[in-house]
């Protein structure tokens, strides 16, 4: 994942993107959530590889896994 996802404040204000592109991780997730297949995404964005899409999913998973949830105060 580290080889495919980049966070650089000079690119899209530091949003996580696929290395060598300006395609943000969140866009890939939105496309998948909207029902696009991996094949459809690759056709729409030919600069991507299937490994990039898997890396985006892994990146999102790791962010959520490490998410801190605070209890609500009663």
DRENZABA-616433 format. One record per residue: x, y, z of N, C-alpha, C in turn; residue number from 1. Coordinates in nm, 2 decimals. Example, Ala and Ser with C-alpha at 12.3 -4.5 7.8 and 13.67 -1.06 7.14 Angstrom:
# DRENZABA-616433
<rec><n_u>1.32</n_u><n_v>-0.57</n_v><n_w>0.78</n_w><ca_u>1.23</ca_u><ca_v>-0.45</ca_v><ca_w>0.78</ca_w><c_u>1.32</c_u><c_v>-0.33</c_v><c_w>0.78</c_w><bator>1</bator></rec>
<rec><n_u>1.28</n_u><n_v>-0.22</n_v><n_w>0.71</n_w><ca_u>1.37</ca_u><ca_v>-0.11</ca_v><ca_w>0.71</ca_w><c_u>1.29</c_u><c_v>0.00</c_v><c_w>0.79</c_w><bator>2</bator></rec>
# end
This chain:
# DRENZABA-616433
<rec><n_u>0.08</n_u><n_v>-0.12</n_v><n_w>0.00</n_w><ca_u>0.00</ca_u><ca_v>0.00</ca_v><ca_w>0.00</ca_w><c_u>0.09</c_u><c_v>0.13</c_v><c_w>0.00</c_w><bator>1</bator></rec>
<rec><n_u>0.19</n_u><n_v>0.13</n_v><n_w>0.08</n_w><ca_u>0.28</ca_u><ca_v>0.24</ca_v><ca_w>0.09</ca_w><c_u>0.34</c_u><c_v>0.28</c_v><c_w>-0.05</c_w><bator>2</bator></rec>
<rec><n_u>0.36</n_u><n_v>0.18</n_v><n_w>-0.13</n_w><ca_u>0.42</ca_u><ca_v>0.21</ca_v><ca_w>-0.27</ca_w><c_u>0.32</c_u><c_v>0.27</c_v><c_w>-0.36</c_w><bator>3</bator></rec>
<rec><n_u>0.19</n_u><n_v>0.27</n_v><n_w>-0.33</n_w><ca_u>0.08</ca_u><ca_v>0.31</ca_v><ca_w>-0.42</ca_w><c_u>0.00</c_u><c_v>0.43</c_v><c_w>-0.38</c_w><bator>4</bator></rec>
<rec><n_u>0.00</n_u><n_v>0.46</n_v><n_w>-0.25</n_w><ca_u>-0.07</ca_u><ca_v>0.57</ca_v><ca_w>-0.19</ca_w><c_u>0.03</c_u><c_v>0.68</c_v><c_w>-0.14</c_w><bator>5</bator></rec>
<rec><n_u>0.00</n_u><n_v>0.80</n_v><n_w>-0.18</n_w><ca_u>0.08</ca_u><ca_v>0.91</ca_v><ca_w>-0.14</ca_w><c_u>0.00</c_u><c_v>1.02</c_v><c_w>-0.07</c_w><bator>6</bator></rec>
<rec><n_u>0.05</n_u><n_v>1.08</n_v><n_w>0.03</n_w><ca_u>-0.01</ca_u><ca_v>1.20</ca_v><ca_w>0.10</ca_w><c_u>0.10</c_u><c_v>1.31</c_v><c_w>0.09</c_w><bator>7</bator></rec>
<rec><n_u>0.07</n_u><n_v>1.41</n_v><n_w>0.01</n_w><ca_u>0.16</ca_u><ca_v>1.52</ca_v><ca_w>-0.01</ca_w><c_u>0.09</c_u><c_v>1.65</c_v><c_w>0.00</c_w><bator>8</bator></rec>
<rec><n_u>0.12</n_u><n_v>1.74</n_v><n_w>0.09</n_w><ca_u>0.05</ca_u><ca_v>1.86</ca_v><ca_w>0.10</ca_w><c_u>0.05</c_u><c_v>1.95</c_v><c_w>-0.03</c_w><bator>9</bator></rec>
<rec><n_u>0.13</n_u><n_v>1.92</n_v><n_w>-0.12</n_w><ca_u>0.14</ca_u><ca_v>1.99</ca_v><ca_w>-0.25</ca_w><c_u>0.04</c_u><c_v>1.93</c_v><c_w>-0.35</c_w><bator>10</bator></rec>
<rec><n_u>-0.02</n_u><n_v>1.82</n_v><n_w>-0.32</n_w><ca_u>-0.11</ca_u><ca_v>1.75</ca_v><ca_w>-0.42</ca_w><c_u>-0.24</c_u><c_v>1.74</c_v><c_w>-0.35</c_w><bator>11</bator></rec>
<rec><n_u>-0.34</n_u><n_v>1.80</n_v><n_w>-0.41</n_w><ca_u>-0.48</ca_u><ca_v>1.80</ca_v><ca_w>-0.36</ca_w><c_u>-0.49</c_u><c_v>1.83</c_v><c_w>-0.21</c_w><bator>12</bator></rec>
<rec><n_u>-0.41</n_u><n_v>1.92</n_v><n_w>-0.17</n_w><ca_u>-0.41</ca_u><ca_v>1.97</ca_v><ca_w>-0.03</ca_w><c_u>-0.38</c_u><c_v>1.86</c_v><c_w>0.07</c_w><bator>13</bator></rec>
<rec><n_u>-0.30</n_u><n_v>1.76</n_v><n_w>0.03</n_w><ca_u>-0.26</ca_u><ca_v>1.66</ca_v><ca_w>0.12</ca_w><c_u>-0.36</c_u><c_v>1.54</c_v><c_w>0.13</c_w><bator>14</bator></rec>
<rec><n_u>-0.46</n_u><n_v>1.54</n_v><n_w>0.04</n_w><ca_u>-0.55</ca_u><ca_v>1.42</ca_v><ca_w>0.04</ca_w><c_u>-0.47</c_u><c_v>1.30</c_v><c_w>-0.01</c_w><bator>15</bator></rec>
<rec><n_u>-0.50</n_u><n_v>1.18</n_v><n_w>0.04</n_w><ca_u>-0.44</ca_u><ca_v>1.06</ca_v><ca_w>-0.01</ca_w><c_u>-0.48</c_u><c_v>1.04</c_v><c_w>-0.16</c_w><bator>16</bator></rec>
<rec><n_u>-0.37</n_u><n_v>1.02</n_v><n_w>-0.24</n_w><ca_u>-0.39</ca_u><ca_v>0.99</ca_v><ca_w>-0.38</ca_w><c_u>-0.31</c_u><c_v>0.87</c_v><c_w>-0.43</c_w><bator>17</bator></rec>
<rec><n_u>-0.35</n_u><n_v>0.82</n_v><n_w>-0.54</n_w><ca_u>-0.27</ca_u><ca_v>0.71</ca_v><ca_w>-0.60</ca_w><c_u>-0.14</c_u><c_v>0.78</c_v><c_w>-0.66</c_w><bator>18</bator></rec>
<rec><n_u>-0.03</n_u><n_v>0.72</n_v><n_w>-0.62</n_w><ca_u>0.10</ca_u><ca_v>0.77</ca_v><ca_w>-0.66</ca_w><c_u>0.11</c_u><c_v>0.79</c_v><c_w>-0.81</c_w><bator>19</bator></rec>
<rec><n_u>0.16</n_u><n_v>0.91</n_v><n_w>-0.84</n_w><ca_u>0.18</ca_u><ca_v>0.94</ca_v><ca_w>-0.98</ca_w><c_u>0.05</c_u><c_v>1.00</c_v><c_w>-1.05</c_w><bator>20</bator></rec>
<rec><n_u>-0.06</n_u><n_v>1.02</n_v><n_w>-0.97</n_w><ca_u>-0.18</ca_u><ca_v>1.07</ca_v><ca_w>-1.03</ca_w><c_u>-0.23</c_u><c_v>1.18</c_v><c_w>-0.93</c_w><bator>21</bator></rec>
<rec><n_u>-0.34</n_u><n_v>1.24</n_v><n_w>-0.97</n_w><ca_u>-0.42</ca_u><ca_v>1.32</ca_v><ca_w>-0.88</ca_w><c_u>-0.55</c_u><c_v>1.26</c_v><c_w>-0.85</c_w><bator>22</bator></rec>
<rec><n_u>-0.56</n_u><n_v>1.13</n_v><n_w>-0.86</n_w><ca_u>-0.68</ca_u><ca_v>1.06</ca_v><ca_w>-0.83</ca_w><c_u>-0.68</c_u><c_v>1.02</c_v><c_w>-0.68</c_w><bator>23</bator></rec>
<rec><n_u>-0.78</n_u><n_v>1.08</n_v><n_w>-0.61</n_w><ca_u>-0.78</ca_u><ca_v>1.06</ca_v><ca_w>-0.46</ca_w><c_u>-0.84</c_u><c_v>0.92</c_v><c_w>-0.43</c_w><bator>24</bator></rec>
<rec><n_u>-0.79</n_u><n_v>0.87</n_v><n_w>-0.32</n_w><ca_u>-0.84</ca_u><ca_v>0.74</ca_v><ca_w>-0.26</ca_w><c_u>-1.00</c_u><c_v>0.75</c_v><c_w>-0.25</c_w><bator>25</bator></rec>
<rec><n_u>-1.04</n_u><n_v>0.86</n_v><n_w>-0.19</n_w><ca_u>-1.19</ca_u><ca_v>0.87</ca_v><ca_w>-0.17</ca_w><c_u>-1.27</c_u><c_v>0.86</c_v><c_w>-0.29</c_w><bator>26</bator></rec>
<rec><n_u>-1.22</n_u><n_v>0.90</n_v><n_w>-0.41</n_w><ca_u>-1.29</ca_u><ca_v>0.89</ca_v><ca_w>-0.53</ca_w><c_u>-1.31</c_u><c_v>0.74</c_v><c_w>-0.57</c_w><bator>27</bator></rec>
<rec><n_u>-1.20</n_u><n_v>0.67</n_v><n_w>-0.55</n_w><ca_u>-1.21</ca_u><ca_v>0.52</ca_v><ca_w>-0.58</ca_w><c_u>-1.31</c_u><c_v>0.46</c_v><c_w>-0.49</c_w><bator>28</bator></rec>
<rec><n_u>-1.31</n_u><n_v>0.49</n_v><n_w>-0.37</n_w><ca_u>-1.41</ca_u><ca_v>0.43</ca_v><ca_w>-0.27</ca_w><c_u>-1.55</c_u><c_v>0.47</c_v><c_w>-0.31</c_w><bator>29</bator></rec>
<rec><n_u>-1.57</n_u><n_v>0.60</n_v><n_w>-0.35</n_w><ca_u>-1.71</ca_u><ca_v>0.65</ca_v><ca_w>-0.39</ca_w><c_u>-1.75</c_u><c_v>0.57</c_v><c_w>-0.52</c_w><bator>30</bator></rec>
<rec><n_u>-1.66</n_u><n_v>0.55</n_v><n_w>-0.61</n_w><ca_u>-1.70</ca_u><ca_v>0.48</ca_v><ca_w>-0.73</ca_w><c_u>-1.74</c_u><c_v>0.33</c_v><c_w>-0.70</c_w><bator>31</bator></rec>
<rec><n_u>-1.67</n_u><n_v>0.27</n_v><n_w>-0.62</n_w><ca_u>-1.70</ca_u><ca_v>0.13</ca_v><ca_w>-0.58</ca_w><c_u>-1.83</c_u><c_v>0.13</c_v><c_w>-0.50</c_w><bator>32</bator></rec>
<rec><n_u>-1.85</n_u><n_v>0.22</n_v><n_w>-0.41</n_w><ca_u>-1.98</ca_u><ca_v>0.23</ca_v><ca_w>-0.34</ca_w><c_u>-2.10</c_u><c_v>0.26</c_v><c_w>-0.43</c_w><bator>33</bator></rec>
<rec><n_u>-2.08</n_u><n_v>0.33</n_v><n_w>-0.54</n_w><ca_u>-2.18</ca_u><ca_v>0.36</ca_v><ca_w>-0.63</ca_w><c_u>-2.22</c_u><c_v>0.24</c_v><c_w>-0.72</c_w><bator>34</bator></rec>
<rec><n_u>-2.14</n_u><n_v>0.13</n_v><n_w>-0.71</n_w><ca_u>-2.17</ca_u><ca_v>0.01</ca_v><ca_w>-0.79</ca_w><c_u>-2.08</c_u><c_v>-0.01</c_v><c_w>-0.90</c_w><bator>35</bator></rec>
<rec><n_u>-1.98</n_u><n_v>0.08</n_v><n_w>-0.93</n_w><ca_u>-1.89</ca_u><ca_v>0.05</ca_v><ca_w>-1.04</ca_w><c_u>-1.80</c_u><c_v>-0.07</c_v><c_w>-1.01</c_w><bator>36</bator></rec>
<rec><n_u>-1.77</n_u><n_v>-0.15</n_v><n_w>-1.11</n_w><ca_u>-1.68</ca_u><ca_v>-0.26</ca_v><ca_w>-1.09</ca_w><c_u>-1.54</c_u><c_v>-0.21</c_v><c_w>-1.10</c_w><bator>37</bator></rec>
<rec><n_u>-1.45</n_u><n_v>-0.30</n_v><n_w>-1.06</n_w><ca_u>-1.31</ca_u><ca_v>-0.27</ca_v><ca_w>-1.07</ca_w><c_u>-1.28</c_u><c_v>-0.25</c_v><c_w>-1.22</c_w><bator>38</bator></rec>
<rec><n_u>-1.33</n_u><n_v>-0.33</n_v><n_w>-1.30</n_w><ca_u>-1.31</ca_u><ca_v>-0.32</ca_v><ca_w>-1.45</ca_w><c_u>-1.36</c_u><c_v>-0.19</c_v><c_w>-1.51</c_w><bator>39</bator></rec>
<rec><n_u>-1.47</n_u><n_v>-0.15</n_v><n_w>-1.46</n_w><ca_u>-1.53</ca_u><ca_v>-0.02</ca_v><ca_w>-1.51</ca_w><c_u>-1.44</c_u><c_v>0.10</c_v><c_w>-1.46</c_w><bator>40</bator></rec>
<rec><n_u>-1.39</n_u><n_v>0.09</n_v><n_w>-1.34</n_w><ca_u>-1.30</ca_u><ca_v>0.20</ca_v><ca_w>-1.29</ca_w><c_u>-1.17</c_u><c_v>0.20</c_v><c_w>-1.38</c_w><bator>41</bator></rec>
<rec><n_u>-1.12</n_u><n_v>0.08</n_v><n_w>-1.40</n_w><ca_u>-0.99</ca_u><ca_v>0.08</ca_v><ca_w>-1.48</ca_w><c_u>-1.02</c_u><c_v>0.13</c_v><c_w>-1.63</c_w><bator>42</bator></rec>
<rec><n_u>-1.13</n_u><n_v>0.11</n_v><n_w>-1.68</n_w><ca_u>-1.16</ca_u><ca_v>0.16</ca_v><ca_w>-1.81</ca_w><c_u>-1.18</c_u><c_v>0.31</c_v><c_w>-1.81</c_w><bator>43</bator></rec>
<rec><n_u>-1.24</n_u><n_v>0.36</n_v><n_w>-1.70</n_w><ca_u>-1.26</ca_u><ca_v>0.51</ca_v><ca_w>-1.69</ca_w><c_u>-1.13</c_u><c_v>0.58</c_v><c_w>-1.66</c_w><bator>44</bator></rec>
<rec><n_u>-1.04</n_u><n_v>0.51</n_v><n_w>-1.58</n_w><ca_u>-0.91</ca_u><ca_v>0.57</ca_v><ca_w>-1.54</ca_w><c_u>-0.80</c_u><c_v>0.48</c_v><c_w>-1.58</c_w><bator>45</bator></rec>
<rec><n_u>-0.76</n_u><n_v>0.48</n_v><n_w>-1.71</n_w><ca_u>-0.66</ca_u><ca_v>0.38</ca_v><ca_w>-1.76</ca_w><c_u>-0.53</c_u><c_v>0.39</c_v><c_w>-1.70</c_w><bator>46</bator></rec>
<rec><n_u>-0.50</n_u><n_v>0.50</n_v><n_w>-1.63</n_w><ca_u>-0.37</ca_u><ca_v>0.51</ca_v><ca_w>-1.56</ca_w><c_u>-0.36</c_u><c_v>0.43</c_v><c_w>-1.43</c_w><bator>47</bator></rec>
<rec><n_u>-0.48</n_u><n_v>0.38</n_v><n_w>-1.39</n_w><ca_u>-0.48</ca_u><ca_v>0.30</ca_v><ca_w>-1.27</ca_w><c_u>-0.46</c_u><c_v>0.15</c_v><c_w>-1.30</c_w><bator>48</bator></rec>
<rec><n_u>-0.41</n_u><n_v>0.08</n_v><n_w>-1.20</n_w><ca_u>-0.40</ca_u><ca_v>-0.06</ca_v><ca_w>-1.21</ca_w><c_u>-0.49</c_u><c_v>-0.12</c_v><c_w>-1.10</c_w><bator>49</bator></rec>
<rec><n_u>-0.52</n_u><n_v>-0.25</n_v><n_w>-1.11</n_w><ca_u>-0.60</ca_u><ca_v>-0.31</ca_v><ca_w>-1.01</ca_w><c_u>-0.54</c_u><c_v>-0.31</c_v><c_w>-0.87</c_w><bator>50</bator></rec>
<rec><n_u>-0.41</n_u><n_v>-0.31</n_v><n_w>-0.87</n_w><ca_u>-0.34</ca_u><ca_v>-0.30</ca_v><ca_w>-0.74</ca_w><c_u>-0.36</c_u><c_v>-0.17</c_v><c_w>-0.67</c_w><bator>51</bator></rec>
<rec><n_u>-0.38</n_u><n_v>-0.06</n_v><n_w>-0.75</n_w><ca_u>-0.41</ca_u><ca_v>0.07</ca_v><ca_w>-0.70</ca_w><c_u>-0.54</c_u><c_v>0.07</c_v><c_w>-0.62</c_w><bator>52</bator></rec>
<rec><n_u>-0.64</n_u><n_v>0.00</n_v><n_w>-0.68</n_w><ca_u>-0.77</ca_u><ca_v>0.00</ca_v><ca_w>-0.62</ca_w><c_u>-0.77</c_u><c_v>-0.08</c_v><c_w>-0.49</c_w><bator>53</bator></rec>
<rec><n_u>-0.69</n_u><n_v>-0.19</n_v><n_w>-0.49</n_w><ca_u>-0.68</ca_u><ca_v>-0.27</ca_v><ca_w>-0.37</ca_w><c_u>-0.61</c_u><c_v>-0.19</c_v><c_w>-0.26</c_w><bator>54</bator></rec>
<rec><n_u>-0.51</n_u><n_v>-0.11</n_v><n_w>-0.30</n_w><ca_u>-0.43</ca_u><ca_v>-0.03</ca_v><ca_w>-0.21</ca_w><c_u>-0.52</c_u><c_v>0.08</c_v><c_w>-0.15</c_w><bator>55</bator></rec>
<rec><n_u>-0.61</n_u><n_v>0.13</n_v><n_w>-0.23</n_w><ca_u>-0.71</ca_u><ca_v>0.23</ca_v><ca_w>-0.18</ca_w><c_u>-0.80</c_u><c_v>0.17</c_v><c_w>-0.07</c_w><bator>56</bator></rec>
<rec><n_u>-0.85</n_u><n_v>0.05</n_v><n_w>-0.10</n_w><ca_u>-0.93</ca_u><ca_v>-0.02</ca_v><ca_w>0.00</ca_w><c_u>-0.85</c_u><c_v>-0.05</c_v><c_w>0.13</c_w><bator>57</bator></rec>
<rec><n_u>-0.73</n_u><n_v>-0.09</n_v><n_w>0.11</n_w><ca_u>-0.65</ca_u><ca_v>-0.12</ca_v><ca_w>0.23</ca_w><c_u>-0.62</c_u><c_v>0.00</c_v><c_w>0.31</c_w><bator>58</bator></rec>
<rec><n_u>-0.59</n_u><n_v>0.11</n_v><n_w>0.24</n_w><ca_u>-0.57</ca_u><ca_v>0.24</ca_v><ca_w>0.31</ca_w><c_u>-0.69</c_u><c_v>0.28</c_v><c_w>0.39</c_w><bator>59</bator></rec>
<rec><n_u>-0.81</n_u><n_v>0.28</n_v><n_w>0.33</n_w><ca_u>-0.93</ca_u><ca_v>0.31</ca_v><ca_w>0.40</ca_w><c_u>-0.95</c_u><c_v>0.22</c_v><c_w>0.52</c_w><bator>60</bator></rec>
<rec><n_u>-0.93</n_u><n_v>0.09</n_v><n_w>0.50</n_w><ca_u>-0.95</ca_u><ca_v>0.00</ca_v><ca_w>0.61</ca_w><c_u>-0.86</c_u><c_v>0.03</c_v><c_w>0.73</c_w><bator>61</bator></rec>
<rec><n_u>-0.73</n_u><n_v>0.06</n_v><n_w>0.70</n_w><ca_u>-0.64</ca_u><ca_v>0.09</ca_v><ca_w>0.81</ca_w><c_u>-0.67</c_u><c_v>0.22</c_v><c_w>0.88</c_w><bator>62</bator></rec>
<rec><n_u>-0.72</n_u><n_v>0.31</n_v><n_w>0.81</n_w><ca_u>-0.77</ca_u><ca_v>0.44</ca_v><ca_w>0.87</ca_w><c_u>-0.88</c_u><c_v>0.41</c_v><c_w>0.97</c_w><bator>63</bator></rec>
<rec><n_u>-0.98</n_u><n_v>0.33</n_v><n_w>0.92</n_w><ca_u>-1.10</ca_u><ca_v>0.30</ca_v><ca_w>1.01</ca_w><c_u>-1.06</c_u><c_v>0.21</c_v><c_w>1.12</c_w><bator>64</bator></rec>
<rec><n_u>-0.97</n_u><n_v>0.12</n_v><n_w>1.10</n_w><ca_u>-0.92</ca_u><ca_v>0.03</ca_v><ca_w>1.21</ca_w><c_u>-0.86</c_u><c_v>0.10</c_v><c_w>1.32</c_w><bator>65</bator></rec>
<rec><n_u>-0.79</n_u><n_v>0.21</n_v><n_w>1.29</n_w><ca_u>-0.72</ca_u><ca_v>0.29</ca_v><ca_w>1.39</ca_w><c_u>-0.81</c_u><c_v>0.41</c_v><c_w>1.44</c_w><bator>66</bator></rec>
<rec><n_u>-0.93</n_u><n_v>0.42</n_v><n_w>1.40</n_w><ca_u>-1.02</ca_u><ca_v>0.52</ca_v><ca_w>1.44</ca_w><c_u>-1.05</c_u><c_v>0.52</c_v><c_w>1.59</c_w><bator>67</bator></rec>
<rec><n_u>-1.04</n_u><n_v>0.63</n_v><n_w>1.65</n_w><ca_u>-1.07</ca_u><ca_v>0.64</ca_v><ca_w>1.80</ca_w><c_u>-1.21</c_u><c_v>0.68</c_v><c_w>1.81</c_w><bator>68</bator></rec>
<rec><n_u>-1.29</n_u><n_v>0.60</n_v><n_w>1.89</n_w><ca_u>-1.43</ca_u><ca_v>0.64</ca_v><ca_w>1.91</ca_w><c_u>-1.44</c_u><c_v>0.68</c_v><c_w>2.06</c_w><bator>69</bator></rec>
<rec><n_u>-1.49</n_u><n_v>0.80</n_v><n_w>2.08</n_w><ca_u>-1.50</ca_u><ca_v>0.85</ca_v><ca_w>2.22</ca_w><c_u>-1.65</c_u><c_v>0.83</c_v><c_w>2.26</c_w><bator>70</bator></rec>
<rec><n_u>-1.66</n_u><n_v>0.79</n_v><n_w>2.39</n_w><ca_u>-1.80</ca_u><ca_v>0.76</ca_v><ca_w>2.44</ca_w><c_u>-1.87</c_u><c_v>0.90</c_v><c_w>2.45</c_w><bator>71</bator></rec>
<rec><n_u>-2.00</n_u><n_v>0.89</n_v><n_w>2.43</n_w><ca_u>-2.09</ca_u><ca_v>1.01</ca_v><ca_w>2.45</ca_w><c_u>-2.10</c_u><c_v>1.04</c_v><c_w>2.60</c_w><bator>72</bator></rec>
<rec><n_u>-2.10</n_u><n_v>1.16</n_v><n_w>2.64</n_w><ca_u>-2.12</ca_u><ca_v>1.19</ca_v><ca_w>2.78</ca_w><c_u>-2.27</c_u><c_v>1.19</c_v><c_w>2.81</c_w><bator>73</bator></rec>
<rec><n_u>-2.30</n_u><n_v>1.13</n_v><n_w>2.92</n_w><ca_u>-2.44</ca_u><ca_v>1.11</ca_v><ca_w>2.96</ca_w><c_u>-2.49</c_u><c_v>1.24</c_v><c_w>3.03</c_w><bator>74</bator></rec>
# end
